[in-house]
Amino acid sequence: MAAMHGTIKRLVSEKGFGFILADDGNEYFFHNSACTNASFNDLREGQAVTFEKGQGPKGPRAESVKTV
């Protein structure tokens, strides 16, 4: 599967998760354990990322999140 592109829309640092607004217009949940090339604490809202689309128990989620 090809990597998707998006920007970090919202971070909930105290709980270790956030949401990515993808270029396809959809929003994807991600957990801090999905970050592969940067620490979750170094991420900022509005930052460009790539990710793989996955499916979690509550809907679509981002996996293998990488900063651009």
PyMOL Python script that loads the backbone (N, CA, C, O; Angstrom):
from pymol import cmd

cmd.read_pdbstr("""\
ATOM      1  N   MET A   1       0.844  -1.186   0.000  1.00  0.00           N
ATOM      2  CA  MET A   1       0.000   0.000   0.000  1.00  0.00           C
ATOM      3  C   MET A   1       0.889   1.249   0.000  1.00  0.00           C
ATOM      4  O   MET A   1       1.895   1.298   0.707  1.00  0.00           O
ATOM      5  N   ALA A   2       0.522   2.229  -0.775  1.00  0.00           N
ATOM      6  CA  ALA A   2       1.293   3.467  -0.862  1.00  0.00           C
ATOM      7  C   ALA A   2       1.071   4.307   0.387  1.00  0.00           C
ATOM      8  O   ALA A   2       0.000   4.288   0.994  1.00  0.00           O
ATOM      9  N   ALA A   3       2.113   5.043   0.753  1.00  0.00           N
ATOM     10  CA  ALA A   3       2.018   5.919   1.914  1.00  0.00           C
ATOM     11  C   ALA A   3       1.053   7.057   1.626  1.00  0.00           C
ATOM     12  O   ALA A   3       1.007   7.580   0.512  1.00  0.00           O
ATOM     13  N   MET A   4       0.290   7.434   2.632  1.00  0.00           N
ATOM     14  CA  MET A   4      -0.630   8.555   2.532  1.00  0.00           C
ATOM     15  C   MET A   4       0.047   9.780   3.136  1.00  0.00           C
ATOM     16  O   MET A   4       0.963   9.658   3.949  1.00  0.00           O
ATOM     17  N   HIS A   5      -0.412  10.956   2.734  1.00  0.00           N
ATOM     18  CA  HIS A   5       0.145  12.212   3.233  1.00  0.00           C
ATOM     19  C   HIS A   5      -0.929  12.979   3.979  1.00  0.00           C
ATOM     20  O   HIS A   5      -2.113  12.884   3.656  1.00  0.00           O
ATOM     21  N   GLY A   6      -0.503  13.748   4.989  1.00  0.00           N
ATOM     22  CA  GLY A   6      -1.432  14.570   5.737  1.00  0.00           C
ATOM     23  C   GLY A   6      -0.700  15.485   6.690  1.00  0.00           C
ATOM     24  O   GLY A   6       0.528  15.571   6.670  1.00  0.00           O
ATOM     25  N   THR A   7      -1.460  16.166   7.525  1.00  0.00           N
ATOM     26  CA  THR A   7      -0.893  17.035   8.556  1.00  0.00           C
ATOM     27  C   THR A   7      -1.526  16.689   9.896  1.00  0.00           C
ATOM     28  O   THR A   7      -2.669  16.239   9.970  1.00  0.00           O
ATOM     29  N   ILE A   8      -0.760  16.909  10.938  1.00  0.00           N
ATOM     30  CA  ILE A   8      -1.273  16.642  12.279  1.00  0.00           C
ATOM     31  C   ILE A   8      -2.304  17.713  12.619  1.00  0.00           C
ATOM     32  O   ILE A   8      -2.003  18.907  12.640  1.00  0.00           O
ATOM     33  N   LYS A   9      -3.516  17.260  12.882  1.00  0.00           N
ATOM     34  CA  LYS A   9      -4.616  18.181  13.176  1.00  0.00           C
ATOM     35  C   LYS A   9      -4.692  18.503  14.662  1.00  0.00           C
ATOM     36  O   LYS A   9      -4.888  19.654  15.052  1.00  0.00           O
ATOM     37  N   ARG A  10      -4.534  17.467  15.488  1.00  0.00           N
ATOM     38  CA  ARG A  10      -4.670  17.672  16.931  1.00  0.00           C
ATOM     39  C   ARG A  10      -3.833  16.644  17.667  1.00  0.00           C
ATOM     40  O   ARG A  10      -3.772  15.480  17.271  1.00  0.00           O
ATOM     41  N   LEU A  11      -3.189  17.078  18.738  1.00  0.00           N
ATOM     42  CA  LEU A  11      -2.419  16.185  19.609  1.00  0.00           C
ATOM     43  C   LEU A  11      -2.997  16.237  21.014  1.00  0.00           C
ATOM     44  O   LEU A  11      -3.333  17.309  21.517  1.00  0.00           O
ATOM     45  N   VAL A  12      -3.110  15.086  21.637  1.00  0.00           N
ATOM     46  CA  VAL A  12      -3.517  14.991  23.032  1.00  0.00           C
ATOM     47  C   VAL A  12      -2.324  14.382  23.763  1.00  0.00           C
ATOM     48  O   VAL A  12      -2.298  13.188  24.060  1.00  0.00           O
ATOM     49  N   SER A  13      -1.343  15.229  24.044  1.00  0.00           N
ATOM     50  CA  SER A  13      -0.051  14.783  24.571  1.00  0.00           C
ATOM     51  C   SER A  13      -0.159  14.012  25.869  1.00  0.00           C
ATOM     52  O   SER A  13       0.539  13.015  26.056  1.00  0.00           O
ATOM     53  N   GLU A  14      -1.024  14.458  26.770  1.00  0.00           N
ATOM     54  CA  GLU A  14      -1.131  13.800  28.069  1.00  0.00           C
ATOM     55  C   GLU A  14      -1.673  12.375  27.962  1.00  0.00           C
ATOM     56  O   GLU A  14      -1.480  11.569  28.873  1.00  0.00           O
ATOM     57  N   LYS A  15      -2.343  12.061  26.865  1.00  0.00           N
ATOM     58  CA  LYS A  15      -2.872  10.706  26.680  1.00  0.00           C
ATOM     59  C   LYS A  15      -2.135   9.928  25.600  1.00  0.00           C
ATOM     60  O   LYS A  15      -2.391   8.739  25.411  1.00  0.00           O
ATOM     61  N   GLY A  16      -1.210  10.594  24.880  1.00  0.00           N
ATOM     62  CA  GLY A  16      -0.370   9.896  23.912  1.00  0.00           C
ATOM     63  C   GLY A  16      -1.024   9.531  22.598  1.00  0.00           C
ATOM     64  O   GLY A  16      -0.706   8.493  22.017  1.00  0.00           O
ATOM     65  N   PHE A  17      -1.941  10.373  22.114  1.00  0.00           N
ATOM     66  CA  PHE A  17      -2.525  10.111  20.803  1.00  0.00           C
ATOM     67  C   PHE A  17      -2.838  11.424  20.098  1.00  0.00           C
ATOM     68  O   PHE A  17      -2.741  12.503  20.682  1.00  0.00           O
ATOM     69  N   GLY A  18      -3.212  11.306  18.841  1.00  0.00           N
ATOM     70  CA  GLY A  18      -3.555  12.483  18.061  1.00  0.00           C
ATOM     71  C   GLY A  18      -4.362  12.100  16.839  1.00  0.00           C
ATOM     72  O   GLY A  18      -4.763  10.949  16.667  1.00  0.00           O
ATOM     73  N   PHE A  19      -4.591  13.104  15.986  1.00  0.00           N
ATOM     74  CA  PHE A  19      -5.370  12.915  14.768  1.00  0.00           C
ATOM     75  C   PHE A  19      -4.650  13.578  13.606  1.00  0.00           C
ATOM     76  O   PHE A  19      -4.081  14.661  13.739  1.00  0.00           O
ATOM     77  N   ILE A  20      -4.689  12.904  12.466  1.00  0.00           N
ATOM     78  CA  ILE A  20      -4.075  13.406  11.244  1.00  0.00           C
ATOM     79  C   ILE A  20      -5.187  13.707  10.250  1.00  0.00           C
ATOM     80  O   ILE A  20      -6.087  12.891  10.054  1.00  0.00           O
ATOM     81  N   LEU A  21      -5.127  14.886   9.618  1.00  0.00           N
ATOM     82  CA  LEU A  21      -6.031  15.217   8.526  1.00  0.00           C
ATOM     83  C   LEU A  21      -5.294  14.858   7.247  1.00  0.00           C
ATOM     84  O   LEU A  21      -4.310  15.501   6.884  1.00  0.00           O
ATOM     85  N   ALA A  22      -5.774  13.833   6.573  1.00  0.00           N
ATOM     86  CA  ALA A  22      -5.105  13.325   5.376  1.00  0.00           C
ATOM     87  C   ALA A  22      -5.469  14.152   4.151  1.00  0.00           C
ATOM     88  O   ALA A  22      -6.481  14.852   4.136  1.00  0.00           O
ATOM     89  N   ASP A  23      -4.623  14.062   3.118  1.00  0.00           N
ATOM     90  CA  ASP A  23      -4.888  14.759   1.865  1.00  0.00           C
ATOM     91  C   ASP A  23      -6.180  14.289   1.202  1.00  0.00           C
ATOM     92  O   ASP A  23      -6.742  14.995   0.364  1.00  0.00           O
ATOM     93  N   ASP A  24      -6.655  13.088   1.577  1.00  0.00           N
ATOM     94  CA  ASP A  24      -7.920  12.594   1.011  1.00  0.00           C
ATOM     95  C   ASP A  24      -9.139  13.183   1.721  1.00  0.00           C
ATOM     96  O   ASP A  24     -10.272  12.851   1.374  1.00  0.00           O
ATOM     97  N   GLY A  25      -8.918  14.060   2.718  1.00  0.00           N
ATOM     98  CA  GLY A  25     -10.006  14.722   3.432  1.00  0.00           C
ATOM     99  C   GLY A  25     -10.501  13.990   4.662  1.00  0.00           C
ATOM    100  O   GLY A  25     -11.340  14.515   5.394  1.00  0.00           O
ATOM    101  N   ASN A  26      -9.997  12.784   4.906  1.00  0.00           N
ATOM    102  CA  ASN A  26     -10.404  12.008   6.072  1.00  0.00           C
ATOM    103  C   ASN A  26      -9.484  12.257   7.253  1.00  0.00           C
ATOM    104  O   ASN A  26      -8.334  12.665   7.089  1.00  0.00           O
ATOM    105  N   GLU A  27     -10.004  12.007   8.441  1.00  0.00           N
ATOM    106  CA  GLU A  27      -9.240  12.165   9.672  1.00  0.00           C
ATOM    107  C   GLU A  27      -8.897  10.786  10.215  1.00  0.00           C
ATOM    108  O   GLU A  27      -9.744   9.894  10.262  1.00  0.00           O
ATOM    109  N   TYR A  28      -7.635  10.623  10.625  1.00  0.00           N
ATOM    110  CA  TYR A  28      -7.148   9.337  11.123  1.00  0.00           C
ATOM    111  C   TYR A  28      -6.581   9.491  12.526  1.00  0.00           C
ATOM    112  O   TYR A  28      -5.770  10.380  12.786  1.00  0.00           O
ATOM    113  N   PHE A  29      -7.009   8.627  13.417  1.00  0.00           N
ATOM    114  CA  PHE A  29      -6.479   8.538  14.770  1.00  0.00           C
ATOM    115  C   PHE A  29      -5.085   7.922  14.696  1.00  0.00           C
ATOM    116  O   PHE A  29      -4.838   7.069  13.843  1.00  0.00           O
ATOM    117  N   PHE A  30      -4.167   8.336  15.575  1.00  0.00           N
ATOM    118  CA  PHE A  30      -2.903   7.622  15.727  1.00  0.00           C
ATOM    119  C   PHE A  30      -2.464   7.641  17.182  1.00  0.00           C
ATOM    120  O   PHE A  30      -2.718   8.598  17.915  1.00  0.00           O
ATOM    121  N   HIS A  31      -1.805   6.576  17.580  1.00  0.00           N
ATOM    122  CA  HIS A  31      -1.271   6.420  18.932  1.00  0.00           C
ATOM    123  C   HIS A  31       0.224   6.707  18.884  1.00  0.00           C
ATOM    124  O   HIS A  31       0.852   6.545  17.838  1.00  0.00           O
ATOM    125  N   ASN A  32       0.795   7.130  19.999  1.00  0.00           N
ATOM    126  CA  ASN A  32       2.223   7.455  20.017  1.00  0.00           C
ATOM    127  C   ASN A  32       3.100   6.277  19.603  1.00  0.00           C
ATOM    128  O   ASN A  32       4.214   6.486  19.124  1.00  0.00           O
ATOM    129  N   SER A  33       2.627   5.054  19.775  1.00  0.00           N
ATOM    130  CA  SER A  33       3.412   3.888  19.380  1.00  0.00           C
ATOM    131  C   SER A  33       3.491   3.729  17.863  1.00  0.00           C
ATOM    132  O   SER A  33       4.280   2.920  17.373  1.00  0.00           O
ATOM    133  N   ALA A  34       2.684   4.491  17.107  1.00  0.00           N
ATOM    134  CA  ALA A  34       2.711   4.417  15.640  1.00  0.00           C
ATOM    135  C   ALA A  34       3.781   5.314  15.024  1.00  0.00           C
ATOM    136  O   ALA A  34       4.021   5.240  13.819  1.00  0.00           O
ATOM    137  N   CYS A  35       4.428   6.161  15.828  1.00  0.00           N
ATOM    138  CA  CYS A  35       5.472   7.061  15.319  1.00  0.00           C
ATOM    139  C   CYS A  35       6.753   6.267  15.085  1.00  0.00           C
ATOM    140  O   CYS A  35       7.231   5.569  15.979  1.00  0.00           O
ATOM    141  N   THR A  36       7.307   6.379  13.871  1.00  0.00           N
ATOM    142  CA  THR A  36       8.459   5.548  13.545  1.00  0.00           C
ATOM    143  C   THR A  36       9.779   6.300  13.422  1.00  0.00           C
ATOM    144  O   THR A  36      10.825   5.712  13.698  1.00  0.00           O
ATOM    145  N   ASN A  37       9.783   7.563  13.025  1.00  0.00           N
ATOM    146  CA  ASN A  37      11.066   8.246  12.862  1.00  0.00           C
ATOM    147  C   ASN A  37      11.201   9.499  13.721  1.00  0.00           C
ATOM    148  O   ASN A  37      12.136  10.279  13.543  1.00  0.00           O
ATOM    149  N   ALA A  38      10.278   9.691  14.643  1.00  0.00           N
ATOM    150  CA  ALA A  38      10.335  10.847  15.544  1.00  0.00           C
ATOM    151  C   ALA A  38       9.614  10.491  16.833  1.00  0.00           C
ATOM    152  O   ALA A  38       8.717   9.647  16.856  1.00  0.00           O
ATOM    153  N   SER A  39      10.022  11.144  17.888  1.00  0.00           N
ATOM    154  CA  SER A  39       9.344  10.964  19.166  1.00  0.00           C
ATOM    155  C   SER A  39       7.989  11.670  19.119  1.00  0.00           C
ATOM    156  O   SER A  39       7.862  12.745  18.534  1.00  0.00           O
ATOM    157  N   PHE A  40       6.991  11.065  19.732  1.00  0.00           N
ATOM    158  CA  PHE A  40       5.665  11.676  19.801  1.00  0.00           C
ATOM    159  C   PHE A  40       5.752  13.077  20.396  1.00  0.00           C
ATOM    160  O   PHE A  40       5.038  13.982  19.965  1.00  0.00           O
ATOM    161  N   ASN A  41       6.622  13.258  21.382  1.00  0.00           N
ATOM    162  CA  ASN A  41       6.745  14.557  22.067  1.00  0.00           C
ATOM    163  C   ASN A  41       7.340  15.639  21.172  1.00  0.00           C
ATOM    164  O   ASN A  41       7.227  16.825  21.483  1.00  0.00           O
ATOM    165  N   ASP A  42       7.974  15.247  20.059  1.00  0.00           N
ATOM    166  CA  ASP A  42       8.550  16.221  19.136  1.00  0.00           C
ATOM    167  C   ASP A  42       7.562  16.657  18.053  1.00  0.00           C
ATOM    168  O   ASP A  42       7.848  17.591  17.303  1.00  0.00           O
ATOM    169  N   LEU A  43       6.411  16.002  17.960  1.00  0.00           N
ATOM    170  CA  LEU A  43       5.423  16.344  16.942  1.00  0.00           C
ATOM    171  C   LEU A  43       4.684  17.627  17.308  1.00  0.00           C
ATOM    172  O   LEU A  43       4.516  17.953  18.483  1.00  0.00           O
ATOM    173  N   ARG A  44       4.249  18.344  16.280  1.00  0.00           N
ATOM    174  CA  ARG A  44       3.516  19.597  16.476  1.00  0.00           C
ATOM    175  C   ARG A  44       2.302  19.626  15.560  1.00  0.00           C
ATOM    176  O   ARG A  44       2.336  19.065  14.465  1.00  0.00           O
ATOM    177  N   GLU A  45       1.234  20.274  15.997  1.00  0.00           N
ATOM    178  CA  GLU A  45       0.049  20.435  15.155  1.00  0.00           C
ATOM    179  C   GLU A  45       0.438  21.228  13.916  1.00  0.00           C
ATOM    180  O   GLU A  45       1.187  22.201  13.996  1.00  0.00           O
ATOM    181  N   GLY A  46      -0.084  20.796  12.760  1.00  0.00           N
ATOM    182  CA  GLY A  46       0.240  21.429  11.486  1.00  0.00           C
ATOM    183  C   GLY A  46       1.434  20.809  10.777  1.00  0.00           C
ATOM    184  O   GLY A  46       1.724  21.155   9.632  1.00  0.00           O
ATOM    185  N   GLN A  47       2.124  19.902  11.445  1.00  0.00           N
ATOM    186  CA  GLN A  47       3.310  19.273  10.872  1.00  0.00           C
ATOM    187  C   GLN A  47       2.911  18.252   9.805  1.00  0.00           C
ATOM    188  O   GLN A  47       1.951  17.503   9.988  1.00  0.00           O
ATOM    189  N   ALA A  48       3.647  18.223   8.693  1.00  0.00           N
ATOM    190  CA  ALA A  48       3.395  17.274   7.608  1.00  0.00           C
ATOM    191  C   ALA A  48       3.920  15.890   7.982  1.00  0.00           C
ATOM    192  O   ALA A  48       5.005  15.757   8.548  1.00  0.00           O
ATOM    193  N   VAL A  49       3.136  14.866   7.660  1.00  0.00           N
ATOM    194  CA  VAL A  49       3.511  13.486   7.954  1.00  0.00           C
ATOM    195  C   VAL A  49       3.085  12.577   6.796  1.00  0.00           C
ATOM    196  O   VAL A  49       2.248  12.939   5.969  1.00  0.00           O
ATOM    197  N   THR A  50       3.686  11.397   6.767  1.00  0.00           N
ATOM    198  CA  THR A  50       3.200  10.314   5.911  1.00  0.00           C
ATOM    199  C   THR A  50       2.819   9.170   6.837  1.00  0.00           C
ATOM    200  O   THR A  50       3.313   9.077   7.960  1.00  0.00           O
ATOM    201  N   PHE A  51       1.933   8.297   6.353  1.00  0.00           N
ATOM    202  CA  PHE A  51       1.487   7.188   7.188  1.00  0.00           C
ATOM    203  C   PHE A  51       0.857   6.109   6.326  1.00  0.00           C
ATOM    204  O   PHE A  51       0.547   6.325   5.154  1.00  0.00           O
ATOM    205  N   GLU A  52       0.677   4.960   6.924  1.00  0.00           N
ATOM    206  CA  GLU A  52      -0.042   3.855   6.291  1.00  0.00           C
ATOM    207  C   GLU A  52      -1.451   3.823   6.880  1.00  0.00           C
ATOM    208  O   GLU A  52      -1.634   4.009   8.083  1.00  0.00           O
ATOM    209  N   LYS A  53      -2.426   3.591   6.038  1.00  0.00           N
ATOM    210  CA  LYS A  53      -3.815   3.521   6.493  1.00  0.00           C
ATOM    211  C   LYS A  53      -4.075   2.160   7.127  1.00  0.00           C
ATOM    212  O   LYS A  53      -3.759   1.120   6.549  1.00  0.00           O
ATOM    213  N   GLY A  54      -4.658   2.182   8.328  1.00  0.00           N
ATOM    214  CA  GLY A  54      -5.000   0.959   9.034  1.00  0.00           C
ATOM    215  C   GLY A  54      -6.422   1.031   9.559  1.00  0.00           C
ATOM    216  O   GLY A  54      -7.128   2.016   9.345  1.00  0.00           O
ATOM    217  N   GLN A  55      -6.827  -0.008  10.239  1.00  0.00           N
ATOM    218  CA  GLN A  55      -8.175  -0.037  10.821  1.00  0.00           C
ATOM    219  C   GLN A  55      -8.066  -0.408  12.290  1.00  0.00           C
ATOM    220  O   GLN A  55      -7.513  -1.452  12.633  1.00  0.00           O
ATOM    221  N   GLY A  56      -8.592   0.444  13.154  1.00  0.00           N
ATOM    222  CA  GLY A  56      -8.601   0.183  14.580  1.00  0.00           C
ATOM    223  C   GLY A  56      -9.976  -0.246  15.034  1.00  0.00           C
ATOM    224  O   GLY A  56     -10.893  -0.326  14.217  1.00  0.00           O
ATOM    225  N   PRO A  57     -10.148  -0.524  16.318  1.00  0.00           N
ATOM    226  CA  PRO A  57     -11.432  -0.971  16.836  1.00  0.00           C
ATOM    227  C   PRO A  57     -12.534   0.085  16.729  1.00  0.00           C
ATOM    228  O   PRO A  57     -13.717  -0.254  16.721  1.00  0.00           O
ATOM    229  N   LYS A  58     -12.150   1.361  16.645  1.00  0.00           N
ATOM    230  CA  LYS A  58     -13.153   2.427  16.576  1.00  0.00           C
ATOM    231  C   LYS A  58     -13.177   3.139  15.227  1.00  0.00           C
ATOM    232  O   LYS A  58     -13.854   4.157  15.081  1.00  0.00           O
ATOM    233  N   GLY A  59     -12.447   2.618  14.239  1.00  0.00           N
ATOM    234  CA  GLY A  59     -12.455   3.246  12.921  1.00  0.00           C
ATOM    235  C   GLY A  59     -11.061   3.330  12.326  1.00  0.00           C
ATOM    236  O   GLY A  59     -10.131   2.684  12.808  1.00  0.00           O
ATOM    237  N   PRO A  60     -10.918   4.131  11.272  1.00  0.00           N
ATOM    238  CA  PRO A  60      -9.632   4.237  10.589  1.00  0.00           C
ATOM    239  C   PRO A  60      -8.550   4.786  11.515  1.00  0.00           C
ATOM    240  O   PRO A  60      -8.809   5.641  12.362  1.00  0.00           O
ATOM    241  N   ARG A  61      -7.342   4.279  11.335  1.00  0.00           N
ATOM    242  CA  ARG A  61      -6.223   4.795  12.124  1.00  0.00           C
ATOM    243  C   ARG A  61      -4.979   4.863  11.257  1.00  0.00           C
ATOM    244  O   ARG A  61      -4.879   4.185  10.235  1.00  0.00           O
ATOM    245  N   ALA A  62      -4.042   5.682  11.675  1.00  0.00           N
ATOM    246  CA  ALA A  62      -2.773   5.827  10.971  1.00  0.00           C
ATOM    247  C   ALA A  62      -1.735   4.938  11.645  1.00  0.00           C
ATOM    248  O   ALA A  62      -1.648   4.881  12.871  1.00  0.00           O
ATOM    249  N   GLU A  63      -0.959   4.254  10.832  1.00  0.00           N
ATOM    250  CA  GLU A  63       0.124   3.405  11.308  1.00  0.00           C
ATOM    251  C   GLU A  63       1.417   3.845  10.633  1.00  0.00           C
ATOM    252  O   GLU A  63       1.379   4.457   9.566  1.00  0.00           O
ATOM    253  N   SER A  64       2.537   3.547  11.228  1.00  0.00           N
ATOM    254  CA  SER A  64       3.857   3.890  10.664  1.00  0.00           C
ATOM    255  C   SER A  64       3.925   5.379  10.322  1.00  0.00           C
ATOM    256  O   SER A  64       4.285   5.751   9.205  1.00  0.00           O
ATOM    257  N   VAL A  65       3.578   6.221  11.288  1.00  0.00           N
ATOM    258  CA  VAL A  65       3.575   7.672  11.090  1.00  0.00           C
ATOM    259  C   VAL A  65       5.019   8.178  11.051  1.00  0.00           C
ATOM    260  O   VAL A  65       5.816   7.898  11.947  1.00  0.00           O
ATOM    261  N   LYS A  66       5.338   8.932   9.986  1.00  0.00           N
ATOM    262  CA  LYS A  66       6.679   9.487   9.807  1.00  0.00           C
ATOM    263  C   LYS A  66       6.587  10.965   9.502  1.00  0.00           C
ATOM    264  O   LYS A  66       5.699  11.397   8.767  1.00  0.00           O
ATOM    265  N   THR A  67       7.496  11.740  10.058  1.00  0.00           N
ATOM    266  CA  THR A  67       7.548  13.149   9.723  1.00  0.00           C
ATOM    267  C   THR A  67       8.179  13.310   8.355  1.00  0.00           C
ATOM    268  O   THR A  67       8.982  12.481   7.927  1.00  0.00           O
ATOM    269  N   VAL A  68       7.809  14.382   7.671  1.00  0.00           N
ATOM    270  CA  VAL A  68       8.317  14.634   6.312  1.00  0.00           C
ATOM    271  C   VAL A  68       9.465  15.606   6.382  1.00  0.00           C
ATOM    272  O   VAL A  68      10.040  15.957   5.352  1.00  0.00           O
TER     273      VAL A  68
END
""", "prot")
cmd.dss("prot")
cmd.show_as("cartoon", "prot")
cmd.util.cbc("prot")
cmd.orient("prot")
